[in-house]
Amino acid sequence: MESLFRKYKIMSIEDLKLATFNAVSFMVSFTHVENSLKVILLLASIVYTVQKIYSTHKKNDKEL
């Protein structure tokens, strides 16, 4: 199989191993980014909800 790679000047086995390792680590890092974004979105929605409740409560106090 290596002779096929040499004949057509395609990546060597070591290059393929390295590319596979890089692809796997790239996918794992995106998985962690996705989880981080979920947490950030959750925190942002909680802050927005608390802010909206506070402003609505403050507005209702002024009307009374």
N, C-alpha and C positions, 0 to 999 in steps of 0.2 A: 504494500500500500504506500510506503514511503517513496518507492520509485515513481509512483504515479504523481505524487506531490512534487518530486524533483523534476520530473519530465515537463510538467506544465508550469513550473515555478509557482505553485500554490503554497499556501502556508504550510509550515512543518507541523509535526504533531505537537511540539512544544508551543508553537503559536496558537494552535487550536485549543490546547489545554488552558493557556493564558486567557484567550478570548472567552472561553466557557466560564472560567473563574470570574472574569470581569463582568460578564453578563449576569451571573448569579448574584454577585455582590451589588450590582446596579438594581436588580429587581428587589433585593432585600432592603436596600436603602429607600426605594420608593414605597415599600410597604410601611416603613417607619414614618415616612413623610405623611402618608395617608392617615395614619393613626394620630400623628401630631396635629394635622389639619382638622381632624374630627374633634379633638380636645379643644382646639382654639375656637372652632365654630360653636361648640357647646358653651364655652365660657362667654363668647360674644353674645350669644342669644340670652344667656342668663343676665348679663349686664344690661342688655337692651330691655329685657322684661322688667327688671328692677327699676331702671330709669323711667320707663313708661308708667309703672305703677306709682312711683313717687310723683311724677309730674301730674298725673291724673288726680291723685290724692290732694296735691297742692292746689290744683285748679278748683276742685270741689270745695275745699276749705274757703277759698276766696269768694265763691258764689254764695256761700251761706252767711 
